[in-house]
Amino acid sequence: RLFNSTRIPKLNKDELLTHEKARHLLVLRKGNFYVFDVLDKDGNIVNASEIFAHLSYIQSDSSPVPEFPLGYLTSENRDRWAIVRQKLLDNGNQEALQKIDSAVFCLCLDDFPIKDNIHLSHNMLHGSGLNRWFDKSFSVIMAEDGTAAINFEHSWGDGVAVLRFQNEVFKDTTERPAVSPQSAPATVDSSKAVEKLSFNLDDSLKAAVTDAKKKFDALVGSLTIASMEFKRGGKEFLKTQKLSPDAISQLSFQMAFLRQYGQTT
């Protein structure tokens, strides 16, 4: 369920779909959708320089932000999104949605740097909404300055699987990087390999996107994040005291809730 999976909105109960034979990556940039193959017919990862070339091609695309970015719909009430999604299908968008749903995972390329830890938290948790597809099993979010994080849909599994994946990727890419800023992209025709998805939207669908954006902005506007960095000890110190780092974290959440609301539940 980690790869090639998407949570499909359905009335009253969503459906989790996995497309094991799909070989393409979904890339979002400025609210636009792109796909290209990252696995060959035998299931092997294609040459890193080819992926580099295709991503460079997407980065060079001058397409503006769509007037009606569909990503906002994935933040909607699930029953409402189920109804709108069916309208999208009925309006001739079956192929585009199928390519989104079946992609190995989603890569969100944000065209701005991260300012500070508060900005980092907001951007990786929800972003502006236009450059996200929250239904995918997981999305790798990459800012302009290289800051990256994973945002994942939680119904298919626990964070342990995502953490294991993230740790393995971090270890492999830092110890044995396949490309670097000095690397040259492969000499391939990315204009043929990369497909930019297009959508047919009628007035009701445009209105649905506009409404979803208003709700998203209101919800995000109600969220406040503050941060502090505690440097007088960490998990290793807690272990020497025979304390569980996870348990201490959970207790800190409960203490914060108690101080804020005067109760623990």
C-alpha positions as CSV (number, residue, x, y, z in Angstrom):
1,R,0.0,0.0,0.0
2,L,3.0,2.3,0.3
3,F,3.4,2.7,-3.5
4,N,0.9,3.0,-6.3
5,S,-1.9,3.7,-3.9
6,T,-4.6,6.3,-3.5
7,R,-7.6,6.9,-1.2
8,I,-10.6,7.2,-3.4
9,P,-13.5,9.3,-2.0
10,K,-16.8,7.4,-1.7
11,L,-20.1,8.3,-0.1
12,N,-20.0,7.2,3.6
13,K,-16.8,5.1,3.2
14,D,-13.7,5.7,1.1
15,E,-11.9,3.0,-0.9
16,L,-8.2,2.3,-1.0
17,L,-7.0,1.4,-4.4
18,T,-3.5,0.0,-5.4
19,H,-2.3,-0.3,-9.0
20,E,0.6,-2.7,-8.8
21,K,1.5,-2.6,-12.5
22,A,1.8,1.2,-12.9
23,R,5.3,2.5,-13.6
24,H,4.9,6.3,-13.6
25,L,5.6,9.1,-11.1
26,L,3.2,12.0,-10.5
27,V,4.8,15.4,-10.3
28,L,3.0,18.6,-9.2
29,R,4.4,22.0,-9.9
30,K,2.5,25.3,-9.6
31,G,-0.7,23.2,-9.4
32,N,0.0,21.5,-12.7
33,F,0.1,17.7,-13.0
34,Y,2.8,15.8,-14.9
35,V,3.6,12.1,-15.3
36,F,6.5,10.1,-16.6
37,D,7.8,6.5,-16.2
38,V,10.3,5.9,-13.5
39,L,10.2,2.1,-13.8
40,D,11.0,0.0,-17.0
41,K,8.8,-2.9,-18.2
42,D,10.7,-5.2,-15.9
43,G,10.1,-3.1,-12.8
44,N,13.6,-1.7,-12.6
45,I,14.2,2.0,-11.8
46,V,15.2,3.9,-14.9
47,N,18.6,5.6,-15.1
48,A,18.8,8.5,-12.6
49,S,20.1,10.9,-15.3
50,E,16.8,10.3,-17.3
51,I,14.7,11.2,-14.2
52,F,16.9,14.2,-13.7
53,A,16.3,15.3,-17.3
54,H,12.5,14.9,-17.0
55,L,12.4,16.8,-13.8
56,S,14.5,19.6,-15.3
57,Y,12.1,19.7,-18.2
58,I,9.1,20.1,-15.8
59,Q,11.0,22.8,-13.9
60,S,11.5,24.7,-17.2
61,D,7.8,24.7,-18.0
62,S,6.5,28.2,-18.0
63,S,2.8,27.2,-17.5
64,P,1.1,29.5,-15.0
65,V,-0.9,28.3,-12.0
66,P,-4.3,26.9,-13.2
67,E,-7.2,29.2,-12.6
68,F,-9.0,26.3,-10.9
69,P,-6.3,24.0,-9.2
70,L,-7.8,20.6,-8.6
71,G,-5.6,19.8,-5.6
72,Y,-7.9,21.8,-3.3
73,L,-10.7,19.2,-3.9
74,T,-8.7,16.5,-2.0
75,S,-9.0,18.7,1.2
76,E,-12.8,18.8,0.9
77,N,-15.3,16.9,3.1
78,R,-15.0,13.3,1.9
79,D,-18.7,12.9,0.9
80,R,-18.6,16.2,-1.0
81,W,-15.4,15.3,-2.7
82,A,-16.9,11.9,-3.7
83,I,-19.8,13.7,-5.5
84,V,-17.4,16.1,-7.2
85,R,-15.0,13.4,-8.2
86,Q,-17.9,11.5,-9.9
87,K,-18.7,14.7,-11.8
88,L,-15.1,14.9,-12.9
89,L,-15.3,11.3,-14.2
90,D,-18.6,12.0,-16.0
91,N,-17.0,15.1,-17.6
92,G,-14.3,13.1,-19.4
93,N,-11.5,13.1,-16.9
94,Q,-11.2,9.3,-16.3
95,E,-7.8,8.9,-17.9
96,A,-6.2,11.8,-16.1
97,L,-7.6,10.7,-12.7
98,Q,-6.5,7.1,-13.3
99,K,-2.9,8.3,-13.9
100,I,-3.0,10.3,-10.7
101,D,-4.4,7.4,-8.7
102,S,-2.1,4.8,-10.0
103,A,1.2,6.7,-9.8
104,V,4.0,5.2,-7.8
105,F,3.9,8.3,-5.5
106,C,3.6,12.0,-5.8
107,L,6.4,14.5,-6.0
108,C,5.4,18.1,-5.1
109,L,7.9,20.7,-6.4
110,D,7.4,24.0,-4.6
111,D,9.0,27.0,-6.3
112,F,10.0,28.9,-3.1
113,P,12.6,28.4,-0.3
114,I,11.7,27.6,3.3
115,K,11.9,30.7,5.6
116,D,12.0,29.1,9.1
117,N,10.7,26.2,11.1
118,I,7.2,27.7,11.3
119,H,7.1,28.1,7.6
120,L,8.5,24.6,7.2
121,S,5.8,23.1,9.4
122,H,2.9,24.8,7.7
123,N,4.2,24.0,4.2
124,M,4.9,20.3,4.8
125,L,1.6,19.8,6.7
126,H,-0.7,21.5,4.3
127,G,1.0,24.0,2.0
128,S,-1.2,26.4,0.0
129,G,-3.3,23.5,-1.2
130,L,-2.9,24.1,-4.9
131,N,0.3,22.0,-5.2
132,R,-0.8,18.9,-3.3
133,W,-2.9,15.8,-3.9
134,F,-3.7,14.7,-0.3
135,D,-5.3,11.4,-1.5
136,K,-2.0,9.8,-2.6
137,S,-0.5,7.3,-0.2
138,F,2.4,9.6,0.2
139,S,3.9,12.7,-1.3
140,V,7.5,13.9,-1.3
141,I,7.5,17.6,-1.0
142,M,10.6,19.5,-2.2
143,A,11.1,23.2,-1.7
144,E,13.3,25.4,-4.0
145,D,16.2,25.3,-1.5
146,G,16.2,21.5,-1.3
147,T,14.3,21.2,2.0
148,A,12.2,18.1,1.8
149,A,9.6,16.2,3.8
150,I,7.0,13.5,3.4
151,N,3.2,14.1,3.7
152,F,1.2,10.9,3.8
153,E,-2.4,9.8,3.8
154,H,-2.8,7.8,7.0
155,S,-5.7,5.4,6.4
156,W,-3.6,2.8,4.5
157,G,-1.0,2.2,7.3
158,D,1.1,3.4,10.2
159,G,3.9,5.9,10.2
160,V,6.5,3.2,10.9
161,A,6.4,2.1,7.2
162,V,6.9,5.6,6.0
163,L,9.7,6.3,8.5
164,R,11.5,3.2,7.4
165,F,11.2,4.2,3.8
166,Q,12.3,7.7,4.5
167,N,15.3,6.6,6.5
168,E,16.4,4.2,3.8
169,V,16.1,6.8,1.1
170,F,18.0,9.4,3.2
171,K,20.8,6.9,3.9
172,D,21.1,5.8,0.3
173,T,21.0,9.3,-1.2
174,T,23.5,10.8,1.2
175,E,26.0,7.9,1.1
176,R,25.6,6.9,-2.6
177,P,23.9,9.8,-4.4
178,A,22.9,9.0,-8.0
179,V,23.0,12.6,-9.1
180,S,24.5,15.8,-7.8
181,P,24.3,19.5,-8.7
182,Q,27.2,18.9,-11.1
183,S,25.5,16.0,-12.9
184,A,24.4,16.3,-16.4
185,P,20.9,15.2,-17.4
186,A,20.6,12.4,-19.9
187,T,20.2,13.3,-23.6
188,V,16.6,12.3,-24.0
189,D,13.5,13.9,-25.4
190,S,11.6,14.8,-22.3
191,S,8.9,16.4,-24.3
192,K,7.8,13.0,-25.5
193,A,8.5,11.2,-22.2
194,V,6.7,13.7,-19.9
195,E,2.9,14.1,-20.2
196,K,1.2,17.1,-18.7
197,L,-2.3,16.2,-17.6
198,S,-5.3,18.3,-18.7
199,F,-8.8,18.4,-17.3
200,N,-12.2,19.2,-18.6
201,L,-14.1,21.4,-16.2
202,D,-17.6,22.7,-16.5
203,D,-19.0,25.6,-14.5
204,S,-20.2,23.3,-11.6
205,L,-16.7,21.8,-11.3
206,K,-15.1,25.3,-11.4
207,A,-17.4,26.4,-8.6
208,A,-16.6,23.3,-6.6
209,V,-12.9,24.1,-6.8
210,T,-13.5,27.7,-5.7
211,D,-15.6,26.5,-2.8
212,A,-13.0,24.0,-1.7
213,K,-10.3,26.6,-1.8
214,K,-12.4,28.9,0.5
215,K,-12.9,26.1,3.0
216,F,-9.2,25.1,2.8
217,D,-8.0,28.7,3.4
218,A,-10.4,29.1,6.3
219,L,-9.2,25.9,7.9
220,V,-5.6,26.7,7.5
221,G,-6.2,30.2,8.8
222,S,-7.4,28.7,12.1
223,L,-4.1,26.8,12.6
224,T,-1.3,28.3,14.7
225,I,2.1,26.6,14.9
226,A,4.8,27.6,17.4
227,S,8.2,25.9,17.8
228,M,11.1,25.7,20.2
229,E,14.3,23.7,20.1
230,F,15.2,21.9,23.3
231,K,18.9,21.3,23.5
232,R,19.4,20.0,27.0
233,G,18.8,16.4,26.2
234,G,17.1,14.0,23.8
235,K,16.2,10.4,23.3
236,E,19.6,9.0,24.2
237,F,19.5,10.8,27.6
238,L,16.0,9.5,28.2
239,K,17.2,6.0,27.5
240,T,19.9,6.3,30.0
241,Q,17.2,7.1,32.6
242,K,15.3,4.0,31.5
243,L,12.5,6.2,30.0
244,S,10.7,5.7,26.7
245,P,11.3,8.7,24.4
246,D,7.9,8.0,22.8
247,A,6.2,7.9,26.2
248,I,7.7,11.2,27.2
249,S,6.6,12.7,23.9
250,Q,3.0,11.5,24.5
251,L,3.1,12.8,28.1
252,S,4.2,16.2,26.8
253,F,1.2,16.4,24.5
254,Q,-1.1,15.6,27.4
255,M,0.6,18.1,29.7
256,A,0.2,20.8,27.0
257,F,-3.5,19.9,26.5
258,L,-4.1,19.9,30.3
259,R,-2.5,23.4,30.7
260,Q,-4.5,24.7,27.7
261,Y,-7.9,23.3,28.5
262,G,-7.7,22.2,32.2
263,Q,-8.5,18.5,31.3
264,T,-6.8,15.5,29.8
265,T,-9.5,14.4,27.3
